Amino acid sequence: MTQPTPVHDNAEILALLVSFRDEPGVLFRVTEVIFRAGGNVKYVATTGVGEATAEIQFEVAGIDDSARLMAALTRLEHVLSVAVVP
């Protein structure tokens, strides 16, 4: 099992909007990727977009390489898009 990167408490906050197919286990998979990247979720907001699509906005601390995290999230099977938001 891969060990997560330690979380840095003084790190900047990265805000992400993740769109995904609304199916069981997707939230677990997304947060697992954030955890493995050393992130600490500080805020979460969810919304339904359509019948089978949802979005989650995360504010995450402790991410040293946001491009790498976004690429890892995008590779998840049910994730449709990942974007940085203000």
Secondary structure, DSSP 8 states (H G I E B T S, - for coil): --------TT--EEEEEEEEE--TTHHHHHHHHHHHTT-EEEEEEEEE-SSSEEEEEEEEE--S-HHHHHHHHHTSTTEEEEEE--
